[in-house]
Amino acid sequence: MAKTTKKLALTPLADRVVVAPASKEEVSASGIIIPDTAKAEKPERGTVVAVGPGKVGDDNERIPMTVSVGDTVLFSKYGYDEVKIDGKEYLILSESSVLAIIND
């Protein structure tokens, strides 16, 4: 069964992940705000808010998802679709577009 937050009226299918993107501006360790235009192209970052049940493999067995709701992830800059729900922007991407889980 898909894991979703109660506030989000969206359930991803198969191996899809819904991510709330991180703020476009980042703050450096010294407190300097680094605008999106000054950063070199690099993977995007966000928090997983919903995950699908997983993809069905060739043997008709469901492949479990690696990411979970609440994980902070890095994902491919061009591998997602943007959607707006209740005025908030979310990204839907395949789990294969997730490059890493950030362990804080």
NORGIQUI-V606578 format. One record per backbone hydrogen bond with DSSP energy under -0.5 kcal/mol. CO is the residue of the C=O (numbers start at 1). NH is the residue of the N-H. If there is no record, write none. Layout:
co=(CO & CO)
nh=(NH & NH)
This chain:
co=(2 & 3 & 5 & 7 & 8 & 10 & 13 & 14 & 15 & 16 & 17 & 17 & 18 & 18 & 19 & 19 & 20 & 26 & 28 & 32 & 33 & 34 & 35 & 35 & 36 & 44 & 45 & 46 & 47 & 48 & 49 & 50 & 51 & 55 & 55 & 57 & 61 & 62 & 68 & 71 & 71 & 72 & 73 & 74 & 74 & 75 & 76 & 79 & 81 & 83 & 85 & 88 & 90 & 91 & 91 & 92 & 93 & 94 & 95 & 97 & 97 & 100 & 101 & 102 & 102)
nh=(4 & 51 & 8 & 9 & 10 & 12 & 16 & 54 & 95 & 52 & 19 & 93 & 49 & 50 & 21 & 91 & 47 & 34 & 31 & 28 & 35 & 26 & 38 & 39 & 39 & 75 & 22 & 73 & 20 & 70 & 5 & 18 & 3 & 57 & 63 & 60 & 57 & 64 & 71 & 48 & 73 & 102 & 46 & 99 & 100 & 44 & 79 & 94 & 92 & 90 & 88 & 85 & 83 & 19 & 93 & 81 & 17 & 97 & 98 & 76 & 99 & 74 & 103 & 72 & 104)
